[in-house]
Amino acid sequence: MEVTNTIGRRKTSVARVYVSAGQGNIKINGREFVDYFPIETLQIILKQPLTLLNLAANYDIKVNVRGGGVRGQAEATRMAIARALCEINLDFRPALKKEGFLTRDARMVERKKYGRAKARRRFQFSKR
């Protein structure tokens, strides 16, 4: 049984995915993905690469994800699954790339600077 593992990132979330041949079970941090992501939109985001290629019932997926919020974790997992599918079969790559699942979204929160209220927001000016 061959296992493919890849990493996906989004904002501060990092998802490590292990894909193996199976019946379509998806476990995230030891829990069912439906329990981990109760919002249906996040479940759809997670399964996009599999539904695009009609492979939802062909692979078992085990995910370790940490950092960030639920949306970032879902998108990081989506990217890792897409990368793993590309490693399994290079013929999947053009379709996944066209949908943008292999592109790292590098947007992150800008750090707070000293002398400022936030990253760019200044403290309120008082004339008197």
N, CA, C and O atoms as a GROMACS GRO file, in nm:
protein
  512
    1MET      N    1   0.085  -0.118   0.000
    1MET     CA    2   0.000   0.000   0.000
    1MET      C    3   0.089   0.124   0.000
    1MET      O    4   0.160   0.151   0.097
    2GLU      N    5   0.085   0.199  -0.109
    2GLU     CA    6   0.170   0.316  -0.122
    2GLU      C    7   0.098   0.440  -0.068
    2GLU      O    8  -0.017   0.466  -0.100
    3VAL      N    9   0.171   0.515   0.014
    3VAL     CA   10   0.115   0.636   0.074
    3VAL      C   11   0.192   0.756   0.021
    3VAL      O   12   0.315   0.758   0.023
    4THR      N   13   0.119   0.856  -0.027
    4THR     CA   14   0.179   0.980  -0.076
    4THR      C   15   0.152   1.089   0.027
    4THR      O   16   0.037   1.109   0.068
    5ASN      N   17   0.256   1.160   0.068
    5ASN     CA   18   0.233   1.269   0.163
    5ASN      C   19   0.285   1.401   0.106
    5ASN      O   20   0.392   1.406   0.045
    6THR      N   21   0.207   1.507   0.128
    6THR     CA   22   0.242   1.640   0.081
    6THR      C   23   0.200   1.743   0.185
    6THR      O   24   0.129   1.713   0.281
    7ILE      N   25   0.246   1.867   0.163
    7ILE     CA   26   0.214   1.977   0.254
    7ILE      C   27   0.146   2.088   0.176
    7ILE      O   28   0.186   2.120   0.063
    8GLY      N   29   0.044   2.149   0.235
    8GLY     CA   30  -0.023   2.265   0.177
    8GLY      C   31  -0.027   2.375   0.281
    8GLY      O   32  -0.038   2.348   0.400
    9ARG      N   33  -0.018   2.500   0.236
    9ARG     CA   34  -0.019   2.613   0.328
    9ARG      C   35  -0.116   2.721   0.282
    9ARG      O   36  -0.138   2.738   0.162
   10ARG      N   37  -0.174   2.793   0.379
   10ARG     CA   38  -0.260   2.909   0.352
   10ARG      C   39  -0.261   2.994   0.477
   10ARG      O   40  -0.292   2.946   0.585
   11LYS      N   41  -0.227   3.123   0.462
   11LYS     CA   42  -0.212   3.213   0.577
   11LYS      C   43  -0.116   3.149   0.677
   11LYS      O   44  -0.001   3.124   0.643
   12THR      N   45  -0.161   3.122   0.799
   12THR     CA   46  -0.070   3.060   0.896
   12THR      C   47  -0.103   2.913   0.917
   12THR      O   48  -0.051   2.851   1.010
   13SER      N   49  -0.188   2.856   0.832
   13SER     CA   50  -0.226   2.715   0.845
   13SER      C   51  -0.132   2.627   0.764
   13SER      O   52  -0.090   2.663   0.653
   14VAL      N   53  -0.098   2.513   0.821
   14VAL     CA   54  -0.014   2.415   0.753
   14VAL      C   55  -0.085   2.280   0.760
   14VAL      O   56  -0.119   2.233   0.869
   15ALA      N   57  -0.108   2.217   0.645
   15ALA     CA   58  -0.175   2.088   0.639
   15ALA      C   59  -0.080   1.984   0.581
   15ALA      O   60  -0.026   2.003   0.472
   16ARG      N   61  -0.061   1.875   0.655
   16ARG     CA   62   0.018   1.762   0.607
   16ARG      C   63  -0.081   1.651   0.572
   16ARG      O   64  -0.158   1.608   0.658
   17VAL      N   65  -0.079   1.605   0.448
   17VAL     CA   66  -0.179   1.510   0.398
   17VAL      C   67  -0.112   1.380   0.356
   17VAL      O   68  -0.008   1.380   0.291
   18TYR      N   69  -0.175   1.269   0.396
   18TYR     CA   70  -0.130   1.134   0.357
   18TYR      C   71  -0.242   1.071   0.275
   18TYR      O   72  -0.352   1.048   0.327
   19VAL      N   73  -0.215   1.043   0.148
   19VAL     CA   74  -0.316   0.987   0.058
   19VAL      C   75  -0.278   0.844   0.022
   19VAL      O   76  -0.165   0.817  -0.018
   20SER      N   77  -0.374   0.753   0.039
   20SER     CA   78  -0.353   0.613   0.002
   20SER      C   79  -0.479   0.560  -0.067
   20SER      O   80  -0.586   0.619  -0.054
   21ALA      N   81  -0.465   0.451  -0.139
   21ALA     CA   82  -0.580   0.390  -0.205
   21ALA      C   83  -0.679   0.343  -0.100
   21ALA      O   84  -0.639   0.288   0.003
   22GLY      N   85  -0.809   0.363  -0.125
   22GLY     CA   86  -0.909   0.324  -0.026
   22GLY      C   87  -1.050   0.350  -0.073
   22GLY      O   88  -1.078   0.348  -0.193
   23GLN      N   89  -1.141   0.374   0.025
   23GLN     CA   90  -1.284   0.389  -0.006
   23GLN      C   91  -1.334   0.532   0.001
   23GLN      O   92  -1.453   0.555  -0.018
   24GLY      N   93  -1.248   0.629   0.026
   24GLY     CA   94  -1.292   0.768   0.030
   24GLY      C   95  -1.309   0.825   0.169
   24GLY      O   96  -1.378   0.925   0.187
   25ASN      N   97  -1.246   0.761   0.269
   25ASN     CA   98  -1.252   0.813   0.406
   25ASN      C   99  -1.156   0.930   0.422
   25ASN      O  100  -1.043   0.925   0.375
   26ILE      N  101  -1.203   1.037   0.487
   26ILE     CA  102  -1.118   1.154   0.512
   26ILE      C  103  -1.117   1.180   0.662
   26ILE      O  104  -1.222   1.206   0.722
   27LYS      N  105  -0.999   1.173   0.724
   27LYS     CA  106  -0.983   1.200   0.867
   27LYS      C  107  -0.892   1.319   0.884
   27LYS      O  108  -0.784   1.325   0.824
   28ILE      N  109  -0.935   1.416   0.967
   28ILE     CA  110  -0.856   1.534   0.996
   28ILE      C  111  -0.827   1.537   1.145
   28ILE      O  112  -0.919   1.541   1.227
   29ASN      N  113  -0.700   1.536   1.181
   29ASN     CA  114  -0.656   1.534   1.321
   29ASN      C  115  -0.728   1.424   1.400
   29ASN      O  116  -0.768   1.447   1.515
   30GLY      N  117  -0.745   1.307   1.340
   30GLY     CA  118  -0.807   1.194   1.406
   30GLY      C  119  -0.958   1.195   1.410
   30GLY      O  120  -1.018   1.104   1.467
   31ARG      N  121  -1.022   1.297   1.350
   31ARG     CA  122  -1.168   1.307   1.349
   31ARG      C  123  -1.218   1.301   1.205
   31ARG      O  124  -1.143   1.330   1.112
   32GLU      N  125  -1.345   1.265   1.188
   32GLU     CA  126  -1.406   1.268   1.055
   32GLU      C  127  -1.409   1.413   1.006
   32GLU      O  128  -1.429   1.505   1.084
   33PHE      N  129  -1.389   1.431   0.875
   33PHE     CA  130  -1.382   1.568   0.822
   33PHE      C  131  -1.514   1.643   0.840
   33PHE      O  132  -1.514   1.766   0.849
   34VAL      N  133  -1.626   1.570   0.844
   34VAL     CA  134  -1.757   1.634   0.864
   34VAL      C  135  -1.768   1.691   1.006
   34VAL      O  136  -1.830   1.794   1.027
   35ASP      N  137  -1.706   1.623   1.102
   35ASP     CA  138  -1.705   1.671   1.240
   35ASP      C  139  -1.607   1.786   1.257
   35ASP      O  140  -1.634   1.881   1.331
   36TYR      N  141  -1.492   1.778   1.188
   36TYR     CA  142  -1.389   1.881   1.203
   36TYR      C  143  -1.431   2.011   1.136
   36TYR      O  144  -1.410   2.119   1.191
   37PHE      N  145  -1.490   2.000   1.016
   37PHE     CA  146  -1.542   2.116   0.943
   37PHE      C  147  -1.694   2.104   0.934
   37PHE      O  148  -1.743   2.053   0.833
   38PRO      N  149  -1.771   2.149   1.036
   38PRO     CA  150  -1.916   2.132   1.032
   38PRO      C  151  -1.985   2.221   0.929
   38PRO      O  152  -2.098   2.193   0.890
   39ILE      N  153  -1.918   2.327   0.882
   39ILE     CA  154  -1.976   2.417   0.783
   39ILE      C  155  -1.963   2.352   0.645
   39ILE      O  156  -1.854   2.311   0.604
   40GLU      N  157  -2.075   2.343   0.573
   40GLU     CA  158  -2.078   2.272   0.445
   40GLU      C  159  -1.985   2.335   0.341
   40GLU      O  160  -1.926   2.264   0.259
   41THR      N  161  -1.972   2.467   0.344
   41THR     CA  162  -1.884   2.536   0.248
   41THR      C  163  -1.740   2.488   0.262
   41THR      O  164  -1.671   2.467   0.162
   42LEU      N  165  -1.694   2.470   0.384
   42LEU     CA  166  -1.557   2.424   0.408
   42LEU      C  167  -1.539   2.279   0.362
   42LEU      O  168  -1.432   2.243   0.314
   43GLN      N  169  -1.642   2.197   0.378
   43GLN     CA  170  -1.636   2.059   0.331
   43GLN      C  171  -1.625   2.054   0.179
   43GLN      O  172  -1.551   1.972   0.124
   44ILE      N  173  -1.698   2.144   0.112
   44ILE     CA  174  -1.693   2.151  -0.035
   44ILE      C  175  -1.553   2.194  -0.080
   44ILE      O  176  -1.497   2.137  -0.173
   45ILE      N  177  -1.497   2.298  -0.013
   45ILE     CA  178  -1.362   2.345  -0.045
   45ILE      C  179  -1.263   2.231  -0.033
   45ILE      O  180  -1.177   2.214  -0.120
   46LEU      N  181  -1.273   2.155   0.074
   46LEU     CA  182  -1.181   2.044   0.102
   46LEU      C  183  -1.186   1.938  -0.008
   46LEU      O  184  -1.082   1.884  -0.046
   47LYS      N  185  -1.306   1.909  -0.059
   47LYS     CA  186  -1.322   1.799  -0.156
   47LYS      C  187  -1.313   1.843  -0.301
   47LYS      O  188  -1.326   1.760  -0.390
   48GLN      N  189  -1.291   1.973  -0.328
   48GLN     CA  190  -1.289   2.023  -0.466
   48GLN      C  191  -1.195   1.947  -0.560
   48GLN      O  192  -1.236   1.910  -0.669
   49PRO      N  193  -1.068   1.920  -0.520
   49PRO     CA  194  -0.980   1.848  -0.614
   49PRO      C  195  -1.031   1.707  -0.646
   49PRO      O  196  -1.017   1.660  -0.758
   50LEU      N  197  -1.091   1.641  -0.546
   50LEU     CA  198  -1.141   1.504  -0.566
   50LEU      C  199  -1.266   1.503  -0.654
   50LEU      O  200  -1.280   1.417  -0.741
   51THR      N  201  -1.357   1.599  -0.633
   51THR     CA  202  -1.478   1.604  -0.715
   51THR      C  203  -1.447   1.646  -0.858
   51THR      O  204  -1.512   1.600  -0.952
   52LEU      N  205  -1.348   1.733  -0.875
   52LEU     CA  206  -1.308   1.777  -1.009
   52LEU      C  207  -1.262   1.659  -1.094
   52LEU      O  208  -1.292   1.651  -1.213
   53LEU      N  209  -1.187   1.567  -1.031
   53LEU     CA  210  -1.130   1.452  -1.102
   53LEU      C  211  -1.214   1.325  -1.087
   53LEU      O  212  -1.176   1.219  -1.136
   54ASN      N  213  -1.330   1.335  -1.018
   54ASN     CA  214  -1.418   1.220  -0.993
   54ASN      C  215  -1.344   1.106  -0.922
   54ASN      O  216  -1.356   0.990  -0.960
   55LEU      N  217  -1.268   1.141  -0.817
   55LEU     CA  218  -1.189   1.043  -0.743
   55LEU      C  219  -1.232   1.034  -0.597
   55LEU      O  220  -1.158   0.980  -0.514
   56ALA      N  221  -1.349   1.087  -0.562
   56ALA     CA  222  -1.390   1.098  -0.422
   56ALA      C  223  -1.391   0.963  -0.349
   56ALA      O  224  -1.364   0.958  -0.229
   57ALA      N  225  -1.423   0.854  -0.420
   57ALA     CA  226  -1.433   0.723  -0.355
   57ALA      C  227  -1.310   0.635  -0.377
   57ALA      O  228  -1.312   0.517  -0.342
   58ASN      N  229  -1.203   0.691  -0.434
   58ASN     CA  230  -1.086   0.609  -0.468
   58ASN      C  231  -0.973   0.616  -0.366
   58ASN      O  232  -0.889   0.526  -0.361
   59TYR      N  233  -0.969   0.721  -0.285
   59TYR     CA  234  -0.855   0.740  -0.196
   59TYR      C  235  -0.899   0.768  -0.053
   59TYR      O  236  -0.999   0.835  -0.028
   60ASP      N  237  -0.822   0.712   0.042
   60ASP     CA  238  -0.837   0.747   0.183
   60ASP      C  239  -0.738   0.858   0.213
   60ASP      O  240  -0.623   0.855   0.168
   61ILE      N  241  -0.782   0.957   0.289
   61ILE     CA  242  -0.697   1.073   0.318
   61ILE      C  243  -0.689   1.095   0.467
   61ILE      O  244  -0.791   1.101   0.536
   62LYS      N  245  -0.565   1.106   0.517
   62LYS     CA  246  -0.541   1.136   0.658
   62LYS      C  247  -0.470   1.271   0.662
   62LYS      O  248  -0.370   1.290   0.594
   63VAL      N  249  -0.522   1.364   0.743
   63VAL     CA  250  -0.471   1.501   0.744
   63VAL      C  251  -0.429   1.540   0.886
   63VAL      O  252  -0.501   1.515   0.982
   64ASN      N  253  -0.312   1.602   0.897
   64ASN     CA  254  -0.272   1.671   1.019
   64ASN      C  255  -0.266   1.818   0.983
   64ASN      O  256  -0.186   1.859   0.898
   65VAL      N  257  -0.350   1.899   1.047
   65VAL     CA  258  -0.354   2.042   1.015
   65VAL      C  259  -0.345   2.122   1.144
   65VAL      O  260  -0.402   2.084   1.246
   66ARG      N  261  -0.270   2.234   1.137
   66ARG     CA  262  -0.256   2.319   1.255
   66ARG      C  263  -0.236   2.463   1.213
   66ARG      O  264  -0.194   2.491   1.101
   67GLY      N  265  -0.267   2.554   1.304
   67GLY     CA  266  -0.247   2.696   1.281
   67GLY      C  267  -0.363   2.760   1.207
   67GLY      O  268  -0.438   2.694   1.135
   68GLY      N  269  -0.377   2.891   1.226
   68GLY     CA  270  -0.477   2.968   1.153
   68GLY      C  271  -0.619   2.938   1.194
   68GLY      O  272  -0.644   2.880   1.300
   69GLY      N  273  -0.713   2.977   1.108
   69GLY     CA  274  -0.855   2.955   1.132
   69GLY      C  275  -0.908   2.843   1.047
   69GLY      O  276  -0.833   2.779   0.973
   70VAL      N  277  -1.038   2.818   1.057
   70VAL     CA  278  -1.096   2.704   0.987
   70VAL      C  279  -1.090   2.720   0.834
   70VAL      O  280  -1.066   2.622   0.764
   71ARG      N  281  -1.112   2.840   0.784
   71ARG     CA  282  -1.108   2.863   0.639
   71ARG      C  283  -0.966   2.840   0.584
   71ARG      O  284  -0.948   2.774   0.482
   72GLY      N  285  -0.867   2.895   0.653
   72GLY     CA  286  -0.728   2.875   0.612
   72GLY      C  287  -0.688   2.729   0.618
   72GLY      O  288  -0.615   2.681   0.531
   73GLN      N  289  -0.736   2.657   0.720
   73GLN     CA  290  -0.705   2.514   0.732
   73GLN      C  291  -0.769   2.436   0.618
   73GLN      O  292  -0.706   2.345   0.563
   74ALA      N  293  -0.892   2.470   0.582
   74ALA     CA  294  -0.960   2.401   0.472
   74ALA      C  295  -0.887   2.424   0.340
   74ALA      O  296  -0.869   2.331   0.261
   75GLU      N  297  -0.845   2.548   0.315
   75GLU     CA  298  -0.776   2.578   0.189
   75GLU      C  299  -0.636   2.519   0.186
   75GLU      O  300  -0.589   2.479   0.079
   76ALA      N  301  -0.569   2.513   0.300
   76ALA     CA  302  -0.438   2.449   0.306
   76ALA      C  303  -0.450   2.299   0.277
   76ALA      O  304  -0.367   2.241   0.208
   77THR      N  305  -0.555   2.239   0.331
   77THR     CA  306  -0.580   2.096   0.308
   77THR      C  307  -0.613   2.070   0.161
   77THR      O  308  -0.567   1.971   0.104
   78ARG      N  309  -0.692   2.159   0.100
   78ARG     CA  310  -0.726   2.146  -0.042
   78ARG      C  311  -0.598   2.147  -0.127
   78ARG      O  312  -0.583   2.066  -0.219
   79MET      N  313  -0.508   2.239  -0.097
   79MET     CA  314  -0.384   2.249  -0.172
   79MET      C  315  -0.299   2.122  -0.156
   79MET      O  316  -0.242   2.072  -0.253
   80ALA      N  317  -0.291   2.071  -0.033
   80ALA     CA  318  -0.211   1.951  -0.007
   80ALA      C  319  -0.269   1.829  -0.080
   80ALA      O  320  -0.195   1.746  -0.133
   81ILE      N  321  -0.402   1.817  -0.082
   81ILE     CA  322  -0.467   1.706  -0.153
   81ILE      C  323  -0.438   1.716  -0.303
   81ILE      O  324  -0.408   1.615  -0.367
   82ALA      N  325  -0.446   1.836  -0.358
   82ALA     CA  326  -0.418   1.856  -0.501
   82ALA      C  327  -0.274   1.819  -0.534
   82ALA      O  328  -0.247   1.755  -0.635
   83ARG      N  329  -0.182   1.860  -0.448
   83ARG     CA  330  -0.040   1.825  -0.469
   83ARG      C  331  -0.018   1.674  -0.464
   83ARG      O  332   0.058   1.619  -0.543
   84ALA      N  333  -0.086   1.607  -0.370
   84ALA     CA  334  -0.072   1.462  -0.357
   84ALA      C  335  -0.127   1.392  -0.482
   84ALA      O  336  -0.068   1.295  -0.529
   85LEU      N  337  -0.240   1.440  -0.534
   85LEU     CA  338  -0.297   1.380  -0.654
   85LEU      C  339  -0.203   1.396  -0.773
   85LEU      O  340  -0.194   1.308  -0.859
   86CYS      N  341  -0.132   1.509  -0.779
   86CYS     CA  342  -0.034   1.531  -0.886
   86CYS      C  343   0.082   1.433  -0.875
   86CYS      O  344   0.135   1.386  -0.976
   87GLU      N  345   0.122   1.403  -0.751
   87GLU     CA  346   0.231   1.305  -0.732
   87GLU      C  347   0.186   1.166  -0.772
   87GLU      O  348   0.265   1.087  -0.824
   88ILE      N  349   0.058   1.134  -0.747
   88ILE     CA  350   0.006   1.002  -0.782
   88ILE      C  351  -0.001   0.986  -0.934
   88ILE      O  352   0.040   0.883  -0.987
   89ASN      N  353  -0.052   1.088  -1.004
   89ASN     CA  354  -0.066   1.081  -1.149
   89ASN      C  355  -0.045   1.220  -1.209
   89ASN      O  356  -0.123   1.312  -1.180
   90LEU      N  357   0.057   1.238  -1.290
   90LEU     CA  358   0.088   1.367  -1.350
   90LEU      C  359  -0.019   1.415  -1.449
   90LEU      O  360  -0.023   1.533  -1.483
   91ASP      N  361  -0.104   1.324  -1.495
   91ASP     CA  362  -0.211   1.363  -1.588
   91ASP      C  363  -0.317   1.450  -1.520
   91ASP      O  364  -0.392   1.521  -1.588
   92PHE      N  365  -0.323   1.446  -1.386
   92PHE     CA  366  -0.418   1.528  -1.312
   92PHE      C  367  -0.375   1.675  -1.305
   92PHE      O  368  -0.458   1.763  -1.283
   93ARG      N  369  -0.247   1.700  -1.325
   93ARG     CA  370  -0.191   1.834  -1.302
   93ARG      C  371  -0.256   1.945  -1.384
   93ARG      O  372  -0.291   2.048  -1.325
   94PRO      N  373  -0.276   1.932  -1.516
   94PRO     CA  374  -0.334   2.044  -1.593
   94PRO      C  375  -0.472   2.088  -1.542
   94PRO      O  376  -0.500   2.207  -1.534
   95ALA      N  377  -0.557   1.991  -1.509
   95ALA     CA  378  -0.692   2.024  -1.461
   95ALA      C  379  -0.686   2.095  -1.326
   95ALA      O  380  -0.757   2.193  -1.303
   96LEU      N  381  -0.600   2.045  -1.236
   96LEU     CA  382  -0.587   2.105  -1.102
   96LEU      C  383  -0.525   2.244  -1.110
   96LEU      O  384  -0.565   2.335  -1.037
   97LYS      N  385  -0.428   2.260  -1.199
   97LYS     CA  386  -0.362   2.390  -1.214
   97LYS      C  387  -0.457   2.493  -1.272
   97LYS      O  388  -0.457   2.609  -1.231
   98LYS      N  389  -0.539   2.451  -1.368
   98LYS     CA  390  -0.636   2.542  -1.431
   98LYS      C  391  -0.735   2.597  -1.328
   98LYS      O  392  -0.773   2.714  -1.336
   99GLU      N  393  -0.776   2.515  -1.232
   99GLU     CA  394  -0.868   2.558  -1.127
   99GLU      C  395  -0.798   2.636  -1.016
   99GLU      O  396  -0.865   2.696  -0.932
  100GLY      N  397  -0.665   2.638  -1.016
  100GLY     CA  398  -0.589   2.716  -0.918
  100GLY      C  399  -0.564   2.645  -0.786
  100GLY      O  400  -0.529   2.710  -0.688
  101PHE      N  401  -0.582   2.513  -0.782
  101PHE     CA  402  -0.564   2.439  -0.658
  101PHE      C  403  -0.417   2.418  -0.623
  101PHE      O  404  -0.385   2.386  -0.508
  102LEU      N  405  -0.327   2.437  -0.719
  102LEU     CA  406  -0.184   2.416  -0.694
  102LEU      C  407  -0.112   2.547  -0.664
  102LEU      O  408   0.008   2.547  -0.635
  103THR      N  409  -0.183   2.659  -0.671
  103THR     CA  410  -0.121   2.790  -0.650
  103THR      C  411  -0.126   2.826  -0.503
  103THR      O  412  -0.232   2.825  -0.441
  104ARG      N  413  -0.010   2.859  -0.446
  104ARG     CA  414  -0.001   2.899  -0.306
  104ARG      C  415  -0.052   3.041  -0.292
  104ARG      O  416   0.000   3.132  -0.356
  105ASP      N  417  -0.155   3.061  -0.210
  105ASP     CA  418  -0.208   3.195  -0.184
  105ASP      C  419  -0.122   3.256  -0.073
  105ASP      O  420  -0.136   3.221   0.044
  106ALA      N  421  -0.033   3.347  -0.111
  106ALA     CA  422   0.070   3.397  -0.018
  106ALA      C  423   0.022   3.512   0.070
  106ALA      O  424   0.100   3.563   0.150
  107ARG      N  425  -0.104   3.553   0.056
  107ARG     CA  426  -0.151   3.666   0.137
  107ARG      C  427  -0.156   3.629   0.285
  107ARG      O  428  -0.217   3.530   0.325
  108MET      N  429  -0.089   3.711   0.364
  108MET     CA  430  -0.087   3.690   0.508
  108MET      C  431  -0.110   3.823   0.577
  108MET      O  432  -0.100   3.929   0.515
  109VAL      N  433  -0.142   3.818   0.705
  109VAL     CA  434  -0.164   3.939   0.783
  109VAL      C  435  -0.031   4.011   0.800
  109VAL      O  436   0.070   3.950   0.836
  110GLU      N  437  -0.033   4.141   0.775
  110GLU     CA  438   0.087   4.222   0.791
  110GLU      C  439   0.114   4.241   0.940
  110GLU      O  440   0.021   4.261   1.019
  111ARG      N  441   0.240   4.234   0.978
  111ARG     CA  442   0.272   4.243   1.121
  111ARG      C  443   0.252   4.383   1.176
  111ARG      O  444   0.262   4.482   1.103
  112LYS      N  445   0.224   4.390   1.305
  112LYS     CA  446   0.206   4.518   1.373
  112LYS      C  447   0.342   4.585   1.388
  112LYS      O  448   0.441   4.519   1.420
  113LYS      N  449   0.346   4.717   1.365
  113LYS     CA  450   0.471   4.792   1.382
  113LYS      C  451   0.466   4.873   1.511
  113LYS      O  452   0.359   4.912   1.558
  114TYR      N  453   0.584   4.898   1.566
  114TYR     CA  454   0.591   4.980   1.688
  114TYR      C  455   0.553   5.124   1.654
  114TYR      O  456   0.578   5.170   1.543
  115GLY      N  457   0.495   5.193   1.749
  115GLY     CA  458   0.453   5.331   1.727
  115GLY      C  459   0.323   5.343   1.650
  115GLY      O  460   0.283   5.453   1.613
  116ARG      N  461   0.258   5.230   1.626
  116ARG     CA  462   0.132   5.227   1.553
  116ARG      C  463   0.030   5.147   1.632
  116ARG      O  464   0.066   5.062   1.714
  117ALA      N  465  -0.098   5.174   1.606
  117ALA     CA  466  -0.203   5.099   1.673
  117ALA      C  467  -0.213   4.957   1.616
  117ALA      O  468  -0.232   4.860   1.689
  118LYS      N  469  -0.200   4.946   1.481
  118LYS     CA  470  -0.200   4.816   1.414
  118LYS      C  471  -0.086   4.820   1.312
  118LYS      O  472   0.014   4.889   1.334
  119ALA      N  473  -0.098   4.747   1.201
  119ALA     CA  474   0.010   4.744   1.104
  119ALA      C  475   0.031   4.881   1.040
  119ALA      O  476   0.145   4.926   1.024
  120ARG      N  477  -0.078   4.947   1.002
  120ARG     CA  478  -0.068   5.078   0.937
  120ARG      C  479  -0.145   5.187   1.009
  120ARG      O  480  -0.115   5.305   0.992
  121ARG      N  481  -0.242   5.149   1.089
  121ARG     CA  482  -0.326   5.244   1.161
  121ARG      C  483  -0.244   5.319   1.265
  121ARG      O  484  -0.173   5.258   1.345
  122ARG      N  485  -0.254   5.453   1.261
  122ARG     CA  486  -0.184   5.534   1.360
  122ARG      C  487  -0.272   5.553   1.483
  122ARG      O  488  -0.393   5.536   1.478
  123PHE      N  489  -0.207   5.590   1.592
  123PHE     CA  490  -0.284   5.624   1.712
  123PHE      C  491  -0.362   5.752   1.684
  123PHE      O  492  -0.321   5.835   1.603
  124GLN      N  493  -0.475   5.768   1.752
  124GLN     CA  494  -0.560   5.885   1.731
  124GLN      C  495  -0.487   6.013   1.771
  124GLN      O  496  -0.426   6.021   1.878
  125PHE      N  497  -0.493   6.112   1.681
  125PHE     CA  498  -0.426   6.241   1.705
  125PHE      C  499  -0.514   6.329   1.792
  125PHE      O  500  -0.634   6.340   1.768
  126SER      N  501  -0.453   6.391   1.893
  126SER     CA  502  -0.525   6.483   1.978
  126SER      C  503  -0.457   6.619   1.972
  126SER      O  504  -0.338   6.631   2.003
  127LYS      N  505  -0.531   6.720   1.931
  127LYS     CA  506  -0.474   6.854   1.915
  127LYS      C  507  -0.449   6.917   2.053
  127LYS      O  508  -0.351   6.989   2.072
  128ARG      N  509  -0.537   6.889   2.146
  128ARG     CA  510  -0.523   6.946   2.281
  128ARG      C  511  -0.508   6.841   2.386
  128ARG      O  512  -0.495   6.872   2.504
   0.00000   0.00000   0.00000
